């Protein structure tokens, strides 16, 4: 079943193409076959198998048939691919600006840092992301800072130091508070 934008869900397309006879029939249609006989010949199938595969592709919305024969709905296939690509881009960092999301996708998986980048500009993006875990205006004891940071990465000492050194947090008397980074206004 197609979505509002005419795209078939990518999982449906993959399911249709996962069976060999159907995949060969789609290839034959893409190469210009139109009739069941032409599709069968180009796909290396007998007419009965080609007919079953084509029927399933029509039912699935990937192929259309009329008096002139069968046609692969290429635009629907392209729309499905575009929709799948857009959906995969809308990941855990989808709300971030594109440049920030790109860095976060490279270094953050499931809310945890996979590594700490050596490039300072990328490290600053990650430190800003970490700073957002700390409520502005509130002072945190070191123990609580460590607990919050440990949810993101095991090296809490390095992250604490980096947050302070780069101006995202400040500290005095064993207390830390946020002094920089972006702040959500929503």
C-alpha positions as CSV (number, residue, x, y, z in Angstrom):
1,X,0.0,0.0,0.0
2,X,1.5,3.3,-1.1
3,X,2.0,6.2,1.4
4,X,0.5,9.7,0.9
5,X,3.4,10.7,-1.3
6,X,2.9,7.7,-3.6
7,X,5.9,5.8,-2.2
8,X,5.6,2.1,-1.3
9,X,7.0,1.4,2.1
10,X,10.6,0.3,1.5
11,X,10.0,-2.9,3.5
12,X,7.2,-3.8,1.1
13,X,9.5,-3.2,-1.9
14,X,12.2,-5.3,-0.4
15,X,9.8,-8.1,0.3
16,X,8.5,-8.0,-3.3
17,X,12.1,-8.1,-4.6
18,X,13.4,-10.7,-2.2
19,X,11.9,-13.6,-4.2
20,X,14.0,-14.6,-7.2
21,X,11.2,-15.0,-9.8
22,X,9.8,-11.6,-8.9
23,X,13.2,-10.0,-9.0
24,X,13.9,-11.5,-12.4
25,X,10.5,-10.2,-13.7
26,X,11.2,-6.7,-12.5
27,X,14.6,-6.8,-14.3
28,X,12.9,-8.0,-17.5
29,X,10.3,-5.2,-17.2
30,X,13.1,-2.7,-16.6
31,X,14.8,-3.9,-19.7
32,X,11.7,-3.3,-21.8
33,X,9.7,-6.6,-21.7
34,X,5.9,-5.9,-21.8
35,X,4.0,-9.2,-22.3
36,X,4.0,-12.2,-20.0
37,X,5.8,-14.1,-22.8
38,X,8.5,-11.4,-23.2
39,X,9.0,-11.2,-19.4
40,X,9.2,-15.0,-19.1
41,X,11.7,-15.2,-21.9
42,X,13.9,-12.4,-20.6
43,X,13.7,-13.7,-17.0
44,X,14.4,-17.3,-18.0
45,X,11.1,-18.5,-16.5
46,X,8.3,-20.5,-17.8
47,X,5.1,-18.5,-18.6
48,X,3.3,-19.9,-15.6
49,X,6.0,-18.8,-13.1
50,X,6.3,-15.4,-14.7
51,X,2.6,-14.9,-14.6
52,X,2.5,-15.7,-10.9
53,X,5.4,-13.4,-10.1
54,X,3.8,-10.6,-12.2
55,X,0.5,-11.0,-10.5
56,X,2.2,-10.7,-7.1
57,X,4.1,-7.6,-8.3
58,X,0.8,-6.0,-9.5
59,X,-0.9,-6.8,-6.2
60,X,2.1,-5.3,-4.4
61,X,1.8,-2.0,-6.3
62,X,5.2,-2.2,-8.0
63,X,3.9,-3.2,-11.5
64,X,0.9,-2.1,-13.4
65,X,-0.9,-4.0,-16.1
66,X,-3.4,-3.0,-18.8
67,X,-4.2,-4.0,-22.4
68,X,-0.8,-3.0,-23.6
69,X,0.9,-5.3,-21.1
70,X,2.9,-4.8,-17.9
71,X,4.9,-1.8,-16.7
72,X,7.3,-1.4,-13.8
73,X,6.2,1.6,-11.8
74,X,9.7,3.1,-11.7
75,X,8.6,6.5,-10.2
76,X,7.0,4.6,-7.3
77,X,10.2,2.6,-6.8
78,X,12.2,5.8,-6.8
79,X,9.8,7.5,-4.4
80,X,10.2,4.5,-2.1
81,X,14.0,4.8,-2.2
82,X,13.8,8.5,-1.5
83,X,11.4,7.9,1.5
84,X,13.7,5.2,2.9
85,X,16.7,7.4,2.6
86,X,14.9,10.3,4.3
87,X,13.7,8.0,7.1
88,X,17.2,6.7,7.8
89,X,18.5,10.3,7.9
90,X,15.9,11.0,10.6
91,X,17.8,9.3,13.3
92,X,18.5,10.0,17.0
93,X,20.1,13.4,15.9
94,X,17.4,14.4,13.5
95,X,16.6,17.6,15.3
96,X,20.2,18.9,15.1
97,X,21.4,21.1,12.3
98,X,22.8,19.0,9.4
99,X,26.5,19.7,10.2
100,X,26.0,18.9,13.9
101,X,24.0,15.8,13.1
102,X,26.7,14.6,10.8
103,X,29.3,14.8,13.6
104,X,26.9,13.2,16.1
105,X,26.1,10.3,13.8
106,X,29.8,9.7,13.5
107,X,30.6,9.6,17.2
108,X,27.3,8.8,19.0
109,X,25.3,5.6,18.9
110,X,22.3,5.0,21.0
111,X,23.1,8.0,23.2
112,X,26.6,7.0,24.0
113,X,29.9,8.3,22.6
114,X,31.6,5.6,20.6
115,X,34.9,7.6,20.6
116,X,36.2,11.1,21.2
117,X,37.4,12.8,18.1
118,X,40.9,14.2,17.8
119,X,39.8,17.1,15.7
120,X,38.9,20.0,18.0
121,X,35.9,21.3,15.9
122,X,34.3,17.9,16.1
123,X,35.1,17.5,19.8
124,X,33.5,20.9,20.4
125,X,30.3,19.7,18.8
126,X,30.3,16.6,21.1
127,X,31.1,18.7,24.2
128,X,28.2,21.1,23.4
129,X,26.0,18.0,23.1
130,X,27.2,16.8,26.5
131,X,26.7,20.2,28.1
132,X,23.0,20.0,27.2
133,X,22.7,17.3,29.8
134,X,23.3,19.9,32.5
135,X,20.6,22.3,33.5
136,X,21.8,25.9,33.2
137,X,21.9,27.8,36.5
138,X,22.2,24.7,38.6
139,X,25.3,23.6,40.5
140,X,26.3,20.0,40.4
141,X,28.5,18.1,42.8
142,X,31.4,16.2,41.0
143,X,29.7,12.9,41.8
144,X,26.6,13.9,40.0
145,X,28.5,15.2,37.0
146,X,30.3,11.9,36.8
147,X,27.0,10.0,36.9
148,X,25.5,12.1,34.1
149,X,28.7,11.8,32.0
150,X,29.0,8.1,32.6
151,X,25.7,7.6,30.7
152,X,27.5,8.9,27.7
153,X,31.0,7.6,28.1
154,X,33.2,5.8,30.7
155,X,36.0,8.4,30.7
156,X,34.3,10.9,33.0
157,X,37.5,12.6,34.2
158,X,38.5,13.5,30.6
159,X,35.0,14.7,29.7
160,X,34.8,16.8,32.9
161,X,38.1,18.4,32.2
162,X,37.3,19.0,28.5
163,X,34.0,20.6,29.4
164,X,35.7,23.0,31.8
165,X,38.8,23.7,29.5
166,X,36.5,24.5,26.5
167,X,34.2,26.8,28.5
168,X,31.1,24.7,28.6
169,X,31.3,24.3,32.4
170,X,33.1,25.9,35.3
171,X,34.0,24.6,38.7
172,X,34.9,25.7,42.2
173,X,34.9,23.9,45.5
174,X,34.0,20.5,44.0
175,X,30.9,22.0,42.3
176,X,30.3,22.4,38.6
177,X,27.9,24.5,36.6
178,X,27.2,25.1,33.0
179,X,28.6,28.2,31.5
180,X,28.3,27.6,27.8
181,X,26.9,25.7,24.9
182,X,23.6,25.9,23.1
183,X,20.4,26.0,25.0
184,X,17.1,24.7,23.8
185,X,14.4,27.3,23.8
186,X,11.5,24.8,23.5
